[in-house]
Amino acid sequence: MGEETVDKLTPTGSECVSNANKEGNGETAEGVKYYTLEEIRAHSVSSDSWLIIHDKVYDVTSFLEEHPGGEEVLLEQAGSDATESFEDVGHSTDAREMLQQYYVGELHTDDRKKEAATEETFSNSESRCPFFSFSSWTTWLISAIAAVVVGVVYRYYLLEHKSS
């Protein structure tokens, strides 16, 4: 996208990160490329399709026609984070290993923070409303008890009216 203009290394924590290309696709000392969400969103057409899965960026353009679920499934997610969709389908170990051949880089750390903040906001809103913080088994248990109570009351009402 842009030319690397600065070759100076700056220590950040335990590793040195290159200050190259301020748009986000700079490289670390290990050679991993980082891409911003904006850059990834530009790759959302059938001739150039990128996905984010677990903060890793994959160029799946050459896999579109081979995908068992059809290329439409991938194109719907192209240029965005497909982690949830990928996990919901329950891909096999082979599919996860195959994904590695399409790896092109990682999501920029600044964009990871934005996603984490969004998830944190959602989880905080759930904790304020106790009804939504119930686990699924508790919700089913309450529903089952309510159904039994309604059934008993209905039976009692029918028996009461038959005896009179």
C-alpha positions as CSV (number, residue, x, y, z in Angstrom):
1,M,0.0,0.0,0.0
2,G,2.6,2.5,1.0
3,E,6.4,2.7,1.0
4,E,8.4,2.0,4.1
5,T,10.0,5.2,5.1
6,V,11.6,4.6,8.5
7,D,13.9,1.6,9.2
8,K,14.5,2.5,12.9
9,L,13.5,-0.1,15.5
10,T,11.8,1.0,18.6
11,P,11.6,-1.4,21.6
12,T,8.0,-2.1,22.8
13,G,7.9,-4.6,25.7
14,S,9.9,-7.7,25.0
15,E,10.3,-7.2,21.2
16,C,11.3,-4.6,18.7
17,V,8.8,-3.4,16.2
18,S,9.6,-1.5,13.0
19,N,8.1,1.9,12.6
20,A,7.5,1.2,8.9
21,N,4.3,2.3,7.2
22,K,2.1,4.1,9.6
23,E,-1.0,2.7,7.8
24,G,-0.6,-0.5,9.8
25,N,1.0,-3.1,7.5
26,G,4.4,-2.7,9.1
27,E,6.4,-5.8,10.0
28,T,7.8,-7.0,13.3
29,A,11.3,-8.3,13.7
30,E,9.9,-11.8,13.0
31,G,8.4,-10.7,9.6
32,V,4.7,-10.8,10.5
33,K,2.7,-8.3,8.6
34,Y,0.0,-6.3,10.4
35,Y,-3.1,-5.0,8.6
36,T,-5.7,-2.5,9.8
37,L,-9.4,-3.2,9.5
38,E,-9.6,-0.5,6.8
39,E,-7.0,-2.3,4.7
40,I,-8.8,-5.6,5.1
41,R,-12.2,-4.2,4.2
42,A,-10.7,-3.2,0.8
43,H,-10.4,-7.0,0.1
44,S,-14.1,-7.9,0.0
45,V,-14.7,-8.9,-3.6
46,S,-14.6,-12.3,-5.4
47,S,-11.3,-11.4,-7.1
48,D,-9.7,-10.4,-3.8
49,S,-11.1,-11.9,-0.6
50,W,-9.5,-11.6,2.8
51,L,-10.9,-12.9,6.1
52,I,-10.0,-12.3,9.8
53,I,-10.2,-15.4,11.9
54,H,-8.9,-15.2,15.5
55,D,-7.0,-11.9,14.7
56,K,-5.1,-13.6,11.8
57,V,-5.6,-12.4,8.2
58,Y,-6.2,-14.9,5.4
59,D,-6.4,-14.4,1.6
60,V,-9.0,-17.0,0.6
61,T,-9.4,-15.8,-3.0
62,S,-8.0,-19.0,-4.5
63,F,-10.1,-21.1,-2.2
64,L,-13.5,-19.5,-3.0
65,E,-14.5,-22.1,-5.7
66,E,-13.2,-25.0,-3.6
67,H,-15.1,-24.2,-0.4
68,P,-17.5,-27.0,0.4
69,G,-20.1,-24.5,1.7
70,G,-19.9,-22.5,-1.5
71,E,-18.2,-19.3,-2.3
72,E,-21.2,-17.1,-1.2
73,V,-20.5,-18.1,2.4
74,L,-17.0,-16.7,2.2
75,L,-18.0,-13.6,0.2
76,E,-20.5,-12.7,2.9
77,Q,-17.7,-12.5,5.4
78,A,-15.0,-11.1,3.1
79,G,-13.2,-8.0,4.4
80,S,-14.3,-8.6,7.9
81,D,-13.9,-10.7,11.0
82,A,-15.3,-14.2,10.3
83,T,-14.2,-15.8,13.6
84,E,-17.7,-16.3,15.0
85,S,-19.0,-17.7,11.7
86,F,-16.0,-20.0,11.4
87,E,-16.4,-21.3,14.9
88,D,-20.2,-21.7,14.6
89,V,-19.9,-24.1,11.7
90,G,-17.5,-26.3,13.7
91,H,-14.7,-26.7,11.1
92,S,-12.6,-29.9,11.3
93,T,-8.9,-30.0,12.3
94,D,-8.1,-30.6,8.6
95,A,-9.9,-27.4,7.7
96,R,-8.1,-25.4,10.4
97,E,-4.7,-26.8,9.1
98,M,-5.7,-26.0,5.5
99,L,-6.4,-22.4,6.6
100,Q,-2.7,-21.9,7.4
101,Q,-1.7,-21.9,3.7
102,Y,-3.8,-18.8,3.1
103,Y,-2.3,-16.8,6.0
104,V,-1.0,-13.3,5.0
105,G,-0.6,-11.6,8.4
106,E,-2.3,-10.4,11.6
107,L,-4.9,-7.8,12.5
108,H,-3.2,-4.6,13.8
109,T,-3.1,-4.5,17.6
110,D,-5.0,-1.2,17.6
111,D,-8.0,-2.8,15.9
112,R,-7.9,-5.8,18.2
113,K,-8.4,-3.4,21.1
114,K,-11.5,-1.9,19.4
115,E,-13.0,-5.3,19.1
116,A,-12.2,-6.2,22.7
117,A,-13.7,-2.9,23.9
118,T,-16.9,-3.6,21.9
119,E,-17.2,-7.1,23.5
120,E,-16.4,-5.7,26.9
121,T,-19.2,-3.1,26.6
122,F,-21.6,-5.9,25.6
123,S,-20.7,-8.0,28.5
124,N,-20.9,-5.1,30.9
125,S,-24.5,-4.4,29.7
126,E,-25.4,-8.0,30.4
127,S,-24.1,-7.9,34.0
128,R,-26.3,-4.9,34.7
129,C,-29.4,-6.9,33.8
130,P,-29.5,-10.0,35.9
131,F,-32.1,-11.8,33.6
132,F,-29.6,-12.0,30.7
133,S,-26.8,-13.3,32.9
134,F,-28.6,-16.6,33.5
135,S,-26.9,-19.6,32.1
136,S,-28.9,-21.6,29.5
137,W,-29.7,-24.5,31.9
138,T,-31.2,-22.1,34.4
139,T,-33.4,-20.5,31.8
140,W,-34.6,-24.0,30.7
141,L,-35.2,-25.0,34.3
142,I,-37.3,-22.0,35.1
143,S,-39.4,-22.5,31.9
144,A,-39.9,-26.2,32.7
145,I,-41.1,-25.4,36.3
146,A,-43.4,-22.7,34.9
147,A,-44.9,-25.3,32.5
148,V,-45.5,-27.8,35.3
149,V,-47.2,-25.2,37.5
150,V,-49.5,-24.1,34.6
151,G,-50.3,-27.8,33.9
152,V,-51.2,-28.5,37.6
153,V,-53.3,-25.4,37.9
154,Y,-55.1,-26.3,34.6
155,R,-55.8,-29.9,35.9
156,Y,-57.0,-28.6,39.2
157,Y,-59.3,-26.2,37.5
158,L,-60.8,-29.0,35.2
159,L,-61.3,-31.3,38.2
160,E,-62.9,-28.6,40.2
161,H,-65.5,-27.9,37.5
162,K,-66.2,-31.6,36.8
163,S,-67.2,-32.3,40.4
164,S,-69.7,-29.5,40.5
